[in-house]
């Protein structure tokens, strides 16, 4: 009986050793993959920084102004002026558009009302 217990314990220890061995290699593989992903992230960040710098360079106000002048005939772009902006008090609100505090669609159906057949 005692020798059977020792044999089972030895098999159990061998099984645990095999499991630990496999877990160690899985961990090592995962760490290598993680290092590769980290390196790839670093490269992507460098590439993103280059793209952001290029975007900033391409969107310089002076360059855009020159492009607008060069392509004025085809685009018709004009500079924005303060006179082109309005004030909130200049907006004409349609009072009939609002019923009971809820906006109404053009057909007179309230947006907040349930669809026919739906439970309330």
CNS distance restraints for C-alpha pairs under 8 A (distance, minus, plus):
assign (resid   1 and name CA) (resid   5 and name CA) 6.37 0.50 0.50
assign (resid   2 and name CA) (resid   6 and name CA) 6.30 0.50 0.50
assign (resid   3 and name CA) (resid   7 and name CA) 6.09 0.50 0.50
assign (resid   4 and name CA) (resid   8 and name CA) 6.13 0.50 0.50
assign (resid   5 and name CA) (resid   9 and name CA) 6.05 0.50 0.50
assign (resid   6 and name CA) (resid  10 and name CA) 6.01 0.50 0.50
assign (resid   7 and name CA) (resid  11 and name CA) 6.16 0.50 0.50
assign (resid   8 and name CA) (resid  12 and name CA) 6.06 0.50 0.50
assign (resid   9 and name CA) (resid  13 and name CA) 6.13 0.50 0.50
assign (resid  10 and name CA) (resid  14 and name CA) 6.13 0.50 0.50
assign (resid  11 and name CA) (resid  15 and name CA) 6.04 0.50 0.50
assign (resid  12 and name CA) (resid  16 and name CA) 6.19 0.50 0.50
assign (resid  13 and name CA) (resid  17 and name CA) 6.09 0.50 0.50
assign (resid  14 and name CA) (resid  18 and name CA) 6.15 0.50 0.50
assign (resid  15 and name CA) (resid  19 and name CA) 6.15 0.50 0.50
assign (resid  16 and name CA) (resid  20 and name CA) 6.04 0.50 0.50
assign (resid  17 and name CA) (resid  21 and name CA) 6.05 0.50 0.50
assign (resid  18 and name CA) (resid  22 and name CA) 6.25 0.50 0.50
assign (resid  19 and name CA) (resid  23 and name CA) 6.12 0.50 0.50
assign (resid  20 and name CA) (resid  24 and name CA) 6.03 0.50 0.50
assign (resid  21 and name CA) (resid  25 and name CA) 6.51 0.50 0.50
assign (resid  22 and name CA) (resid  26 and name CA) 6.16 0.50 0.50
assign (resid  23 and name CA) (resid  27 and name CA) 5.99 0.50 0.50
assign (resid  24 and name CA) (resid  28 and name CA) 6.18 0.50 0.50
assign (resid  25 and name CA) (resid  29 and name CA) 6.08 0.50 0.50
assign (resid  26 and name CA) (resid  30 and name CA) 6.08 0.50 0.50
assign (resid  27 and name CA) (resid  31 and name CA) 6.08 0.50 0.50
assign (resid  28 and name CA) (resid  32 and name CA) 6.26 0.50 0.50
assign (resid  29 and name CA) (resid  33 and name CA) 6.21 0.50 0.50
assign (resid  30 and name CA) (resid  34 and name CA) 6.03 0.50 0.50
assign (resid  31 and name CA) (resid  35 and name CA) 6.15 0.50 0.50
assign (resid  32 and name CA) (resid  36 and name CA) 6.27 0.50 0.50
assign (resid  33 and name CA) (resid  37 and name CA) 6.17 0.50 0.50
assign (resid  34 and name CA) (resid  38 and name CA) 6.06 0.50 0.50
assign (resid  35 and name CA) (resid  39 and name CA) 6.17 0.50 0.50
assign (resid  36 and name CA) (resid  40 and name CA) 6.17 0.50 0.50
assign (resid  37 and name CA) (resid  41 and name CA) 6.07 0.50 0.50
assign (resid  38 and name CA) (resid  42 and name CA) 6.23 0.50 0.50
assign (resid  39 and name CA) (resid  43 and name CA) 6.34 0.50 0.50
assign (resid  40 and name CA) (resid  44 and name CA) 6.15 0.50 0.50
assign (resid  41 and name CA) (resid  45 and name CA) 6.10 0.50 0.50
assign (resid  42 and name CA) (resid  46 and name CA) 6.26 0.50 0.50
assign (resid  43 and name CA) (resid  47 and name CA) 6.19 0.50 0.50
assign (resid  44 and name CA) (resid  48 and name CA) 6.03 0.50 0.50
assign (resid  45 and name CA) (resid  49 and name CA) 6.10 0.50 0.50
assign (resid  46 and name CA) (resid  50 and name CA) 6.29 0.50 0.50
assign (resid  47 and name CA) (resid  51 and name CA) 6.21 0.50 0.50
assign (resid  48 and name CA) (resid  52 and name CA) 6.07 0.50 0.50
assign (resid  49 and name CA) (resid  53 and name CA) 6.15 0.50 0.50
assign (resid  50 and name CA) (resid  54 and name CA) 6.14 0.50 0.50
assign (resid  51 and name CA) (resid  55 and name CA) 6.02 0.50 0.50
assign (resid  52 and name CA) (resid  56 and name CA) 6.13 0.50 0.50
assign (resid  53 and name CA) (resid  57 and name CA) 6.12 0.50 0.50
assign (resid  54 and name CA) (resid  58 and name CA) 6.06 0.50 0.50
assign (resid  55 and name CA) (resid  59 and name CA) 6.10 0.50 0.50
assign (resid  56 and name CA) (resid  60 and name CA) 6.43 0.50 0.50
assign (resid  58 and name CA) (resid  63 and name CA) 7.27 0.50 0.50
assign (resid  58 and name CA) (resid  64 and name CA) 7.98 0.50 0.50
assign (resid  59 and name CA) (resid  63 and name CA) 6.91 0.50 0.50
assign (resid  59 and name CA) (resid  64 and name CA) 6.33 0.50 0.50
assign (resid  60 and name CA) (resid  64 and name CA) 6.22 0.50 0.50
assign (resid  61 and name CA) (resid  65 and name CA) 6.00 0.50 0.50
assign (resid  62 and name CA) (resid  66 and name CA) 6.23 0.50 0.50
assign (resid  63 and name CA) (resid  67 and name CA) 6.18 0.50 0.50
assign (resid  64 and name CA) (resid  68 and name CA) 6.07 0.50 0.50
assign (resid  65 and name CA) (resid  69 and name CA) 6.25 0.50 0.50
assign (resid  66 and name CA) (resid  70 and name CA) 6.10 0.50 0.50
assign (resid  67 and name CA) (resid  71 and name CA) 6.00 0.50 0.50
assign (resid  68 and name CA) (resid  72 and name CA) 5.58 0.50 0.50
assign (resid  68 and name CA) (resid  75 and name CA) 7.59 0.50 0.50
assign (resid  68 and name CA) (resid  76 and name CA) 7.93 0.50 0.50
assign (resid  68 and name CA) (resid  77 and name CA) 6.02 0.50 0.50
assign (resid  68 and name CA) (resid  78 and name CA) 7.67 0.50 0.50
assign (resid  69 and name CA) (resid  77 and name CA) 7.95 0.50 0.50
assign (resid  71 and name CA) (resid  75 and name CA) 5.89 0.50 0.50
assign (resid  71 and name CA) (resid  76 and name CA) 7.48 0.50 0.50
assign (resid  72 and name CA) (resid  76 and name CA) 4.66 0.50 0.50
assign (resid  72 and name CA) (resid  77 and name CA) 5.95 0.50 0.50
assign (resid  80 and name CA) (resid  84 and name CA) 6.96 0.50 0.50
assign (resid  81 and name CA) (resid  85 and name CA) 7.70 0.50 0.50
assign (resid  86 and name CA) (resid  90 and name CA) 6.73 0.50 0.50
assign (resid  87 and name CA) (resid  91 and name CA) 7.46 0.50 0.50
assign (resid  94 and name CA) (resid  98 and name CA) 7.73 0.50 0.50
assign (resid  97 and name CA) (resid 103 and name CA) 6.04 0.50 0.50
assign (resid  97 and name CA) (resid 104 and name CA) 5.68 0.50 0.50
assign (resid  97 and name CA) (resid 105 and name CA) 7.76 0.50 0.50
assign (resid  98 and name CA) (resid 102 and name CA) 5.63 0.50 0.50
assign (resid  98 and name CA) (resid 103 and name CA) 4.73 0.50 0.50
assign (resid  98 and name CA) (resid 104 and name CA) 6.03 0.50 0.50
assign (resid  99 and name CA) (resid 103 and name CA) 6.44 0.50 0.50
assign (resid  99 and name CA) (resid 104 and name CA) 6.76 0.50 0.50
assign (resid 102 and name CA) (resid 110 and name CA) 6.98 0.50 0.50
assign (resid 102 and name CA) (resid 111 and name CA) 7.07 0.50 0.50
assign (resid 102 and name CA) (resid 112 and name CA) 6.90 0.50 0.50
assign (resid 103 and name CA) (resid 110 and name CA) 6.60 0.50 0.50
assign (resid 103 and name CA) (resid 111 and name CA) 6.43 0.50 0.50
assign (resid 104 and name CA) (resid 108 and name CA) 5.83 0.50 0.50
assign (resid 104 and name CA) (resid 109 and name CA) 5.82 0.50 0.50
assign (resid 104 and name CA) (resid 110 and name CA) 4.64 0.50 0.50
assign (resid 104 and name CA) (resid 111 and name CA) 5.92 0.50 0.50
assign (resid 105 and name CA) (resid 109 and name CA) 5.51 0.50 0.50
assign (resid 105 and name CA) (resid 110 and name CA) 6.30 0.50 0.50
assign (resid 105 and name CA) (resid 111 and name CA) 6.69 0.50 0.50
assign (resid 109 and name CA) (resid 113 and name CA) 7.66 0.50 0.50
assign (resid 114 and name CA) (resid 118 and name CA) 6.29 0.50 0.50
assign (resid 114 and name CA) (resid 119 and name CA) 7.84 0.50 0.50
assign (resid 114 and name CA) (resid 120 and name CA) 7.07 0.50 0.50
